[in-house]
Amino acid sequence: MKFSESLKKNHQFQCVYKSGRSYGNKYLVMYVKENGAGKNRIGISVSRKVGNSVVRHRVTRLVRESYRLREAMFNSGLDIVVVARKNAASVGYHEIESALLHLGKLHHITEVCS
């Protein structure tokens, strides 16, 4: 992730949950809050309800990779938390990428790149 950092601490996640806006779709929920910095910070949360550790880490990798490849499309200066839903365990990369871009459009934080 060239332009982004990770959210790692619980209080960082809680701040985005409490004061950020959220939209969801079939596979993901995205919380977005402006951070006032020039970089995005992204956090990925996958609950035990999604599956065992192998499944959770797979979903995390899919979300991280789909964000990394489309990172240039997202506006800067945002804290983004992506929460995986139970349905995300059974889908592939293209569905996760499509869901992530869909949520970016709903939040109006993606730019159209051709």
C-alpha positions in Angstrom: 0.0 0.0 0.0 2.0 2.9 -1.4 -0.2 5.8 -0.3 -1.8 4.3 2.8 -1.0 3.2 6.4 -2.8 0.7 8.6 -5.1 1.3 11.5 -3.8 -0.9 14.2 -5.1 0.3 17.6 -8.5 -0.3 19.0 -9.1 3.4 19.8 -8.4 4.2 16.2 -11.1 1.8 15.0 -13.5 3.0 17.7 -13.1 6.6 16.6 -14.0 5.7 13.0 -17.0 3.6 14.1 -18.4 6.4 16.4 -17.9 9.5 14.2 -17.6 8.0 10.7 -20.3 7.4 8.0 -21.1 3.8 7.1 -22.5 2.0 4.1 -22.8 -1.7 3.5 -23.6 -4.2 0.8 -23.8 -8.0 0.6 -20.2 -8.7 1.5 -18.7 -5.7 3.2 -19.4 -2.7 5.4 -17.3 0.4 5.1 -16.9 3.2 7.6 -15.2 6.4 6.5 -14.0 9.4 8.4 -11.7 12.3 7.4 -8.4 12.3 9.2 -6.9 15.6 8.2 -3.6 14.0 7.0 -2.5 13.6 3.5 -2.6 9.8 3.6 -5.4 7.2 3.9 -5.3 4.8 6.8 -7.2 1.5 6.3 -8.3 -1.1 8.8 -9.8 -4.4 8.1 -12.0 -6.3 10.5 -13.1 -9.9 10.1 -15.1 -11.4 12.9 -15.1 -15.0 14.1 -18.6 -15.3 12.7 -17.1 -15.3 9.2 -15.2 -18.6 9.8 -12.0 -20.1 11.3 -8.7 -18.4 11.2 -7.8 -19.7 7.7 -11.0 -18.2 6.3 -10.6 -14.9 8.1 -7.1 -14.4 7.0 -8.1 -15.2 3.4 -10.8 -12.6 3.4 -8.4 -10.1 5.0 -5.9 -10.7 2.2 -8.5 -10.4 -0.5 -9.7 -7.0 0.9 -6.2 -5.7 1.4 -5.1 -6.8 -2.1 -8.2 -5.3 -3.8 -7.6 -2.0 -2.0 -3.9 -2.0 -2.8 -4.5 -2.5 -6.6 -7.2 0.2 -6.7 -5.6 2.5 -4.1 -5.0 5.4 -6.6 -8.8 5.6 -7.2 -9.5 6.6 -3.6 -9.4 10.2 -2.3 -6.7 11.0 0.2 -7.0 12.0 3.9 -9.4 9.3 5.0 -9.6 6.7 7.8 -11.3 3.7 6.3 -12.5 0.6 8.2 -13.7 -2.3 6.2 -15.8 -5.0 8.0 -16.3 -8.3 6.3 -19.8 -9.9 6.5 -20.4 -13.7 6.7 -21.2 -14.0 3.0 -17.6 -12.8 2.2 -16.2 -16.2 3.2 -17.5 -18.0 0.2 -16.7 -15.5 -2.6 -13.6 -14.8 -4.7 -11.4 -11.8 -5.4 -13.5 -10.2 -8.1 -16.6 -10.1 -5.9 -14.7 -8.6 -3.0 -13.1 -6.0 -5.3 -16.5 -5.2 -6.8 -18.0 -4.8 -3.4 -15.2 -2.5 -2.2 -15.5 -0.2 -5.3 -19.3 -0.2 -4.9 -18.9 1.1 -1.3 -16.3 3.7 -2.4 -18.9 5.0 -4.9 -21.6 5.2 -2.2 -19.3 7.2 0.0 -18.2 9.4 -2.9 -14.5 8.7 -2.2 -13.5 7.2 -5.5 -12.4 9.0 -8.6 -13.0 7.5 -12.0 -9.7 6.3 -13.6 -9.6 5.2 -17.2 
